């Protein structure tokens, strides 16, 4: 297992585990990497990842903070991996495609994150994103709305908890 994050965030994650008395997993490689500037494939290979083997990536809570160019670079790398590889990621829907309530939620939330130093950068139109993933050569692409996730994972909950909406969607793309 490889945990990839920006250097400061990765150090904070490790410290939080230590602070609560948890042992750092022995099977985890902690790879500090800035996805906006570092070569993901080269750094993973140097860390011991065999990219000639099927590899899965979980990029939840990542793509909104990257530039669209960085997101596409990452997706291009994943698409080049062998069959059995893939990626799951969430993404922000372009504001103009949201309904008025979601647009208002998006504005307030985006401002809040920007004030914390984490501005949202990448936004995508779902149809264009799926078409781009297909063009990269992914064999199967599933684009899921918050409503899809609620039906699948939260339908029988009695506490009313549901997945967030507000312009986030989720993709599973398989090579």
Residue pairs with C-beta under 8 A, 6 or more apart in sequence:
1 25
1 27
1 28
1 29
2 28
2 29
2 31
2 44
2 47
2 49
3 10
3 13
3 28
3 29
3 30
3 31
4 10
4 31
4 33
4 35
4 40
4 44
5 13
5 32
5 33
6 32
6 33
6 34
7 32
7 33
7 34
10 30
10 31
10 32
11 32
14 24
14 30
17 23
17 24
18 24
24 30
29 47
29 48
29 49
31 43
31 44
31 47
33 40
33 43
35 62
35 66
35 70
35 74
36 66
36 67
36 70
40 73
40 74
40 77
41 51
41 77
44 51
45 51
49 55
51 81
52 82
53 82
54 81
54 82
54 83
54 84
54 85
54 175
55 78
55 81
55 85
56 85
56 86
56 87
56 88
57 74
57 78
57 86
57 87
57 88
57 89
58 87
58 88
58 89
59 74
59 87
59 88
59 89
59 90
60 88
60 89
60 90
61 90
62 89
62 90
63 71
63 89
63 90
63 91
63 92
63 122
64 90
64 91
64 92
64 120
64 121
64 122
64 123
65 118
65 119
65 120
65 121
65 122
66 74
66 121
66 122
67 121
67 122
68 121
68 122
68 123
68 124
70 122
71 91
71 122
72 132
74 87
75 87
75 132
75 133
75 136
75 173
76 136
78 85
78 86
78 87
78 173
78 175
79 133
79 136
79 137
79 138
79 173
79 175
81 175
82 175
83 139
83 175
84 175
85 174
85 175
86 138
86 172
86 173
86 174
86 175
87 171
87 172
87 173
88 170
88 171
88 172
88 173
89 170
89 171
90 168
90 169
90 170
90 171
91 122
91 123
91 124
91 129
91 168
91 169
91 170
91 171
92 106
92 120
92 122
92 123
92 124
92 167
92 168
93 123
93 124
93 125
93 126
93 167
93 168
93 169
94 123
94 124
94 125
95 103
95 106
95 107
95 123
95 167
97 125
97 126
98 106
98 167
102 165
102 166
102 167
105 165
105 166
105 167
106 166
106 167
109 166
110 119
110 120
113 119
113 120
114 120
126 143
126 169
129 143
129 171
130 141
130 143
130 171
133 141
133 171
133 173
134 141
137 175
138 173
138 174
138 175
139 174
139 175
140 172
140 173
140 174
141 171
141 172
141 173
141 174
142 171
142 172
142 173
143 169
143 170
143 171
144 152
144 169
144 170
144 171
144 172
145 165
145 169
146 162
146 163
146 164
146 165
146 166
146 168
146 169
147 165
148 170
149 163
149 170
150 162
150 163
153 163
154 161
154 162
154 163
